[in-house]
């Protein structure tokens, strides 16, 4: 009996030792996501975290903290990613213009008009992001595609052309859009989303550049019942999935392999642009049922006017951003021309 008891004790000790080692190797990361849980990007990130856990067999866990729960401002992303809190996050380059002007305007509204154009330039865009973040000692571990989201005008009264828009006050969401529409002779201003409804209701602005897919989230159909597609999507620069360098270096080979594979799945699943056309059509139909009148899209000539104005804005912003920004723009333009 004594040898049997000794063997059992040894087996138990060995089992406990292996379990302790596995526990010691287990890693938990926090993923900062400032978007609401209902956003499609949030669903993609939750799926990414599930895939990391599955592929690492539980040795790497990513806790996704949504809705700004970590109280970290998007504009400060390059700063907090240096601290290790959080260990991983996604960054949309447009948000980091203060600290990374070379990355903030890789596209502008009016740069590309179709998914096909975007796909021609996408590798050049991703290379620029990878290089730019690496210079700031922030590794890019993957990308999440931004959907092709059409930019439409929602107006208090009918607007069917750029000439008619020139007699209106337009709300936009970013500085580059202000500059592009100003170059077209249109009075444009930034109005925060939480003020947009009242701004349209009271006539502070007459129109808003907005996405049909998100219009009901701010009840645009109640105060802007006339809509027209402008011919361009919002700039579809992908989100960069970035990690804290020190945290990344401490992963085991198996954990890093699981992270990389999950990132590949995330990019593939988020890059199915065929669904975007269906989502856009459904959104427009729902808005029409809610009382919004859709007019014919802008003419080919008007689309080219917007593209030309946007090209000027893009060059101006790139010049402000420095030599790297100018070089990135040239690289992306070359890819678009292929």
Secondary structure as GFF3:
##gff-version 3
##sequence-region A 1 338
A	DSSP	alpha_helix	2	25	.	.	.	ID=ss1
A	DSSP	beta_strand	27	32	.	.	.	ID=ss2
A	DSSP	alpha_helix	40	55	.	.	.	ID=ss3
A	DSSP	beta_strand	60	65	.	.	.	ID=ss4
A	DSSP	three_ten_helix	74	76	.	.	.	ID=ss5
A	DSSP	alpha_helix	77	80	.	.	.	ID=ss6
A	DSSP	beta_strand	88	91	.	.	.	ID=ss7
A	DSSP	three_ten_helix	93	96	.	.	.	ID=ss8
A	DSSP	alpha_helix	101	104	.	.	.	ID=ss9
A	DSSP	alpha_helix	115	135	.	.	.	ID=ss10
A	DSSP	beta_strand	139	144	.	.	.	ID=ss11
A	DSSP	beta_strand	150	155	.	.	.	ID=ss12
A	DSSP	alpha_helix	162	165	.	.	.	ID=ss13
A	DSSP	beta_strand	169	172	.	.	.	ID=ss14
A	DSSP	alpha_helix	175	183	.	.	.	ID=ss15
A	DSSP	beta_strand	187	190	.	.	.	ID=ss16
A	DSSP	alpha_helix	193	202	.	.	.	ID=ss17
A	DSSP	beta_strand	207	211	.	.	.	ID=ss18
A	DSSP	three_ten_helix	212	218	.	.	.	ID=ss19
A	DSSP	alpha_helix	220	223	.	.	.	ID=ss20
A	DSSP	beta_strand	226	233	.	.	.	ID=ss21
A	DSSP	beta_strand	239	243	.	.	.	ID=ss22
A	DSSP	alpha_helix	245	249	.	.	.	ID=ss23
A	DSSP	alpha_helix	253	270	.	.	.	ID=ss24
A	DSSP	alpha_helix	274	289	.	.	.	ID=ss25
A	DSSP	beta_strand	293	295	.	.	.	ID=ss26
A	DSSP	alpha_helix	300	321	.	.	.	ID=ss27
A	DSSP	alpha_helix	323	337	.	.	.	ID=ss28
###
